[in-house]
């Protein structure tokens, strides 16, 4: 089964300032703020929810179809994704805009200054999966403009395609009407704990209201694992996969989603799929970035079996 992945494609610029931001702030001059920092390093990493999910699927031996928008600077990024088996042929390339950029500077106290430029992401307006290959049988709907996300969900329903929704950062814009248009009929909704609370706040719904619209609601809880809620049957708790060291990287959320999707495409149930997602997330967290982890299929299956045999012993 082919998996289509929609949503943001982003290049991350990560910098470290060895001093403290607060030492640069002069109380008498806050009304005319002008700050300049000499940073120690610059790391350029590849990210974005959709690209992270597609990368994880590629690492698991899938050939996911990535849909989204990137800029004229997408060449190296495209090559990296295609190297692990991601089909980027449907990525829309903007002739005038750069790929979306996330820029973060962190100081010695772990304070952060962050900026985000959507760039070509503003042109990610394909309304739905019409024209997608016929072998697509499962869809990941990542964050997008509310009307675009609603149109994609409607097209999935029209074609009878099961779809998993991630509305990270979009719940305020969606509101109740937008959430209704996107979630009604989704097989799965996945959020983290904070996004779960935001969805309930911005829709005014209860958890039961959400579960009346989706097949299952997956909440990722970091080191506490994953909780899966249903409308008419008991919830499931899945422990996180232990990691071998303190987390160095990011991308655990995208990796979890990729593992879950791959397992569902293989016909596994939600609990088994969540276990696969947790192990893939552990690989991501142990690596330097969202798209830098490596493993062999044999090593992955051995770790999966070992983790959940040990946790249930």
C-alpha positions as CSV (number, residue, x, y, z in Angstrom):
1,X,0.0,0.0,0.0
2,X,1.3,3.4,-1.0
3,X,1.3,6.2,1.6
4,X,0.9,9.8,0.6
5,X,2.2,12.5,2.9
6,X,1.1,16.1,2.9
7,X,2.3,19.1,4.9
8,X,5.3,21.4,5.5
9,X,8.8,20.9,4.1
10,X,11.3,23.1,6.1
11,X,15.0,23.8,6.4
12,X,16.2,24.6,9.9
13,X,19.0,27.0,10.8
14,X,20.1,26.3,14.3
15,X,22.6,28.7,16.1
16,X,24.2,28.9,19.5
17,X,25.0,32.1,21.3
18,X,27.6,31.4,24.1
19,X,26.4,34.4,26.3
20,X,23.1,35.4,27.7
21,X,20.4,37.3,25.9
22,X,19.5,39.1,29.0
23,X,22.9,40.6,29.3
24,X,22.2,42.5,26.0
25,X,19.0,44.0,27.3
26,X,19.4,47.6,28.7
27,X,16.2,48.6,30.6
28,X,16.5,52.2,29.6
29,X,16.6,51.3,25.9
30,X,13.8,48.6,25.6
31,X,11.7,51.0,23.6
32,X,14.3,51.0,20.9
33,X,15.5,47.4,20.8
34,X,18.4,46.5,18.6
35,X,20.3,43.3,19.3
36,X,23.3,41.7,17.6
37,X,24.8,38.3,18.6
38,X,28.0,36.6,17.5
39,X,27.0,32.9,17.4
40,X,29.4,30.0,17.9
41,X,28.0,27.7,15.3
42,X,25.4,27.2,12.6
43,X,23.8,23.8,11.9
44,X,21.6,23.5,8.8
45,X,19.2,20.6,9.3
46,X,16.3,19.3,7.3
47,X,12.8,19.1,8.8
48,X,9.1,20.0,8.4
49,X,6.4,17.6,9.6
50,X,5.7,16.1,6.1
51,X,9.3,15.7,5.2
52,X,10.1,14.1,8.5
53,X,7.3,11.6,8.2
54,X,8.3,10.8,4.6
55,X,11.9,10.3,5.6
56,X,10.8,7.8,8.4
57,X,8.6,5.9,6.0
58,X,11.5,5.8,3.5
59,X,13.8,4.4,6.2
60,X,11.2,1.7,6.9
61,X,11.4,0.6,3.3
62,X,8.3,2.4,2.0
63,X,8.3,4.6,-1.0
64,X,6.0,7.4,0.3
65,X,4.7,10.1,-2.0
66,X,5.5,13.5,-0.6
67,X,3.2,16.4,-1.4
68,X,4.0,19.9,-0.4
69,X,5.8,23.0,-1.6
70,X,9.5,23.8,-1.6
71,X,11.6,26.5,-3.1
72,X,14.4,27.0,-5.7
73,X,16.9,25.8,-3.0
74,X,15.3,22.3,-2.7
75,X,17.9,20.5,-4.7
76,X,20.1,19.1,-2.0
77,X,17.1,18.4,0.2
78,X,15.4,16.5,-2.6
79,X,18.4,14.4,-3.2
80,X,18.6,13.4,0.5
81,X,14.9,12.4,0.5
82,X,15.1,10.4,-2.7
83,X,18.2,8.6,-1.4
84,X,16.0,6.9,1.2
85,X,13.2,6.2,-1.2
86,X,10.9,9.2,-0.9
87,X,9.0,10.0,-4.1
88,X,9.3,13.8,-4.5
89,X,8.0,14.0,-8.0
90,X,4.8,15.8,-6.8
91,X,6.5,18.4,-4.6
92,X,5.6,21.8,-6.0
93,X,8.7,23.9,-6.7
94,X,8.3,27.7,-6.4
95,X,10.3,29.6,-9.0
96,X,10.5,32.7,-6.8
97,X,10.4,31.7,-3.2
98,X,12.8,29.8,-1.0
99,X,11.9,26.7,1.0
100,X,10.3,27.5,4.4
101,X,12.9,28.4,7.0
102,X,13.0,27.9,10.8
103,X,15.7,29.9,12.5
104,X,16.6,29.5,16.1
105,X,19.3,31.0,18.3
106,X,19.8,29.5,21.8
107,X,21.8,31.1,24.5
108,X,23.7,29.7,27.5
109,X,20.6,29.6,29.6
110,X,18.7,27.8,26.9
111,X,16.6,30.9,26.1
112,X,15.6,31.0,22.5
113,X,14.9,33.5,19.8
114,X,13.0,31.9,17.0
115,X,11.7,33.1,13.6
116,X,9.8,31.3,10.9
117,X,9.5,32.3,7.2
118,X,6.9,30.2,5.4
119,X,8.5,30.9,2.0
120,X,7.2,28.4,-0.6
121,X,4.9,26.8,1.9
122,X,2.5,29.7,1.1
123,X,2.0,28.1,-2.3
124,X,1.1,24.7,-0.8
125,X,-2.5,25.0,-1.9
126,X,-3.2,21.8,-3.8
127,X,-6.8,21.2,-2.7
128,X,-6.9,17.4,-2.6
129,X,-5.5,14.1,-3.9
130,X,-7.0,14.2,-7.3
131,X,-4.5,13.0,-9.8
132,X,-2.5,11.1,-7.2
133,X,-1.4,7.6,-8.2
134,X,-4.1,5.0,-7.9
135,X,-2.0,2.8,-5.6
136,X,-2.2,5.4,-2.8
137,X,-4.2,3.7,-0.1
138,X,-3.4,5.7,3.1
139,X,-2.9,9.4,3.6
140,X,-1.2,11.6,6.2
141,X,-2.7,15.0,6.4
142,X,-0.1,17.3,7.9
143,X,-0.7,21.0,9.0
144,X,-1.8,23.4,6.2
145,X,-4.1,26.4,5.7
146,X,-7.5,25.5,7.1
147,X,-9.3,25.6,3.7
148,X,-6.6,23.5,2.1
149,X,-6.7,20.9,4.9
150,X,-10.5,20.7,4.8
151,X,-10.4,20.2,1.0
152,X,-7.8,17.4,1.3
153,X,-9.9,15.7,4.0
154,X,-13.0,16.0,1.9
155,X,-11.2,14.5,-1.1
156,X,-10.0,11.6,1.0
157,X,-13.5,10.9,2.2
158,X,-14.8,11.1,-1.4
159,X,-12.3,8.5,-2.6
160,X,-12.7,6.3,0.5
161,X,-9.1,6.8,1.5
162,X,-8.3,6.3,5.2
163,X,-6.4,9.3,6.6
164,X,-4.5,10.3,9.7
165,X,-4.7,14.0,10.7
166,X,-2.0,16.1,12.4
167,X,-3.2,19.7,13.0
168,X,-0.2,20.9,15.0
169,X,-0.2,24.7,15.4
170,X,-3.5,25.1,13.4
171,X,-6.2,24.6,16.0
172,X,-6.8,28.3,16.6
173,X,-7.2,28.9,12.9
174,X,-9.4,25.9,12.3
175,X,-11.8,26.7,15.1
176,X,-14.9,24.5,15.5
177,X,-16.1,24.6,11.9
178,X,-12.7,23.9,10.4
179,X,-12.0,21.1,12.9
180,X,-15.4,19.6,11.9
181,X,-14.5,19.7,8.2
182,X,-11.1,18.1,8.8
183,X,-11.7,15.5,11.5
184,X,-15.1,14.1,10.6
185,X,-14.3,10.7,9.1
186,X,-10.6,10.6,9.9
187,X,-9.4,7.2,11.0
188,X,-6.9,8.7,13.4
189,X,-6.1,12.1,14.9
190,X,-2.6,12.5,16.5
191,X,-1.6,15.3,18.8
192,X,0.9,15.8,21.6
193,X,-0.4,16.7,25.1
194,X,-0.3,20.5,24.5
195,X,-2.0,20.3,21.1
196,X,-4.7,18.1,22.6
197,X,-5.5,20.8,25.1
198,X,-5.4,23.5,22.4
199,X,-7.8,21.6,20.2
200,X,-10.4,21.3,23.0
201,X,-10.0,25.0,23.9
202,X,-10.4,26.3,20.4
203,X,-13.3,24.1,19.5
204,X,-15.1,24.1,22.8
205,X,-15.5,20.4,22.4
206,X,-15.0,17.7,25.0
207,X,-12.8,14.7,24.3
208,X,-16.0,12.7,23.7
209,X,-17.0,15.2,21.0
210,X,-13.7,14.7,19.2
211,X,-14.0,10.9,19.5
212,X,-17.5,11.1,17.9
213,X,-15.7,12.3,14.7
214,X,-12.5,10.3,14.5
215,X,-11.8,6.6,14.7
216,X,-9.1,7.0,17.3
217,X,-7.3,9.9,19.1
218,X,-3.6,9.3,19.7
219,X,-1.8,11.5,22.2
220,X,1.9,11.4,22.3
221,X,3.3,11.9,25.8
222,X,7.1,12.0,25.3
223,X,8.9,9.7,27.7
224,X,5.6,8.6,29.1
225,X,4.7,6.9,25.8
226,X,1.4,7.1,23.9
227,X,-2.2,7.1,24.9
228,X,-4.9,6.0,22.4
229,X,-8.6,6.9,23.0
230,X,-11.7,5.5,21.4
231,X,-15.4,6.3,21.6
232,X,-16.7,2.9,22.3
233,X,-13.9,0.8,23.7
234,X,-11.2,1.0,26.3
235,X,-8.2,3.3,25.8
236,X,-4.7,1.8,25.2
237,X,-1.5,2.9,26.9
238,X,1.8,2.1,25.0
239,X,5.1,2.7,26.8
240,X,7.8,4.7,25.1
241,X,10.8,2.9,23.8
242,X,13.8,3.5,26.0
243,X,16.6,5.5,24.4
244,X,20.3,4.8,24.8
245,X,21.3,8.3,25.8
246,X,19.9,11.7,26.6
247,X,18.1,13.0,23.5
248,X,20.4,14.9,21.1
249,X,18.0,15.3,18.2
250,X,14.5,16.3,17.4
251,X,11.9,14.8,15.1
252,X,10.5,12.2,17.5
253,X,7.0,13.3,16.6
254,X,7.4,12.9,12.9
255,X,9.2,9.5,13.3
256,X,6.4,8.2,15.5
257,X,3.8,9.2,12.9
258,X,5.9,7.5,10.2
259,X,6.2,4.3,12.1
260,X,2.6,4.2,13.0
261,X,1.5,4.8,9.4
262,X,3.9,2.1,8.1
263,X,2.6,-0.5,10.5
264,X,-1.1,0.4,9.7
265,X,-0.3,0.0,6.0
266,X,1.0,-3.5,6.9
267,X,-2.4,-4.3,8.6
268,X,-1.2,-4.1,12.2
269,X,-3.6,-3.0,14.9
270,X,-3.2,0.4,16.7
271,X,-1.3,-0.9,19.7
272,X,1.3,-2.7,17.5
273,X,1.5,0.3,15.2
274,X,2.1,2.6,18.2
275,X,5.0,0.3,19.3
276,X,6.6,0.6,15.9
277,X,6.2,4.4,16.0
278,X,7.7,4.6,19.5
279,X,10.8,2.6,18.4
280,X,11.3,4.8,15.3
281,X,10.9,7.9,17.5
282,X,13.7,6.5,19.8
283,X,16.0,6.3,16.8
284,X,15.2,9.8,15.8
285,X,15.8,11.2,19.4
286,X,19.2,9.4,19.6
287,X,20.4,11.0,16.4
288,X,21.6,14.6,15.7
289,X,18.6,15.7,13.7
290,X,15.2,14.8,12.5
291,X,16.5,13.1,9.4
292,X,19.8,11.6,10.4
293,X,19.0,8.2,11.9
294,X,20.0,4.9,10.4
295,X,19.2,1.2,11.1
296,X,18.9,-2.1,9.3
297,X,15.6,-3.8,9.0
298,X,16.9,-6.7,11.1
299,X,18.1,-4.3,13.8
300,X,14.8,-2.5,13.9
301,X,12.8,-5.6,14.3
302,X,15.1,-6.9,17.0
303,X,14.9,-3.7,19.0
304,X,11.1,-3.7,18.6
305,X,10.8,-7.2,19.9
306,X,13.3,-6.7,22.7
307,X,11.7,-3.4,24.0
308,X,8.2,-4.7,24.3
309,X,9.1,-8.1,25.5
310,X,11.2,-6.5,28.3
311,X,8.5,-4.0,29.2
312,X,5.9,-6.7,29.5
313,X,8.1,-9.2,31.3
